[in-house]
Amino acid sequence: MISIELILACLLGGALIGYTGGVLGIGGGLLAIPLLGLILGMDQQTAQGTALIMVVPAVLLTVRQYHRRNHIDFRRAALGAISSIIFTWLGARLALGMDAILLRRIYSVFVMAIALYYFDQSLGFSRRRRRSDKQRPDPESFGQVWYVAVGMMAGLAGGVFGVGGAVLVVPFLTSRMGYSQTGAQGLALSMIIPGTLVALATYAFHGQATWQVGIPMAVGSLMLVPFGVRLAYRLPENRLKFIFACMLVLIMALLLVRA
């Protein structure tokens, strides 16, 4: 039976993760997974499934907050969401059949690759700002098939790693399709909502989700998500990207400590 102390710790941890997820538009799962493994000793699959319990309501609230501040095109999000559902299920099935240590190592490489990309974007932002402003593509110029492809990427990553679909496609939306950082975060999170529900159902069906931990983390997360989103819109884009990269490095460090 779960103790009162553990419930309070999950509430506090969920609140801090929710705030961070609101700022970075990631739902908080990327940070929750290594913490669940490091502190509670969960294997990679169980940590991913438990984190999804927190992620689902946090993503829903985060999308609402982003939409209030900058209108999200839900028609485009729906195109990505439809394709993400199938690929999320395929990715989750693949992850559940994989060795836990191998999955954690692949997850580490995934996180580090995205961190390096964001460090490059944030540290080189001032040198490339004038050139990027001139050459930045117009999101309106991209057809429906692009959003279907983005949903496929998000779904596969979200299924394999439990979370991370939004993190993977945000760089693509900003660098290739001309979205702002906050605009890309809102659209990406909108796309992954159905796939995230599919991933949670798949992990839970196979007994890889601890509800006694995930539910109080979800409650704590919902308390601070709006404040995190508010900060995201106040920060300059290059600073937001740099914070994002630093957070990913922290996640990588947590994974290495457990390795």
Disulfide bonds with the S-S distance in Angstrom:
none
